[in-house]
Amino acid sequence: MARYVYFPKRNTSPSPLASKEMKGSLFTIQPMNQRQKKSWRKS
């Protein structure tokens, strides 16, 4: 949940490195969300 809070701060930063970090974090969050959905289905 903490990562979601950092997104707006990274969005405001115009540096290209920040945009790459945003993309990287998005890719890491997507599989995590999928795992959460699977765990929800099991429960």
N, C-alpha and C positions, 0 to 999 in steps of 0.2 A: 504493500500500500504506500510505503514511503516514496517509492520511485515515482508514483503518479504525481506526488506533490512537487517533485523536482522538474517535471515536464514544462510547466509554464515558465519557470526561470530559464531553462535552456532555450525555450522558444524565443525569448526576448533577445538572447545573445545572437548577434548577426555573424559571428565568426563561422567559417566553413567547417572547422573542426567540431564545433558544437552540433552542427547539422548531422555530421557523420555519427557523433555519439548518439544523437536522437534516433537515427536509423538503427544503430546497433542495439540500443535499449528496446526499440520497438520489436526487433526480431527476437530478443530474449523474452519479452513479455508475452508475445503471441503463443509460443509453445507452453508457457506457464499457464496461460488462460485455458488452453486446450486440456492440460492435465487437470486443472480445477474442474472443468466441465465433466471430465471422465469420472473424477472422484464424486462429483455431485450425482451422477447417474448411478454409481454403485450404491451410494447411501439413499 
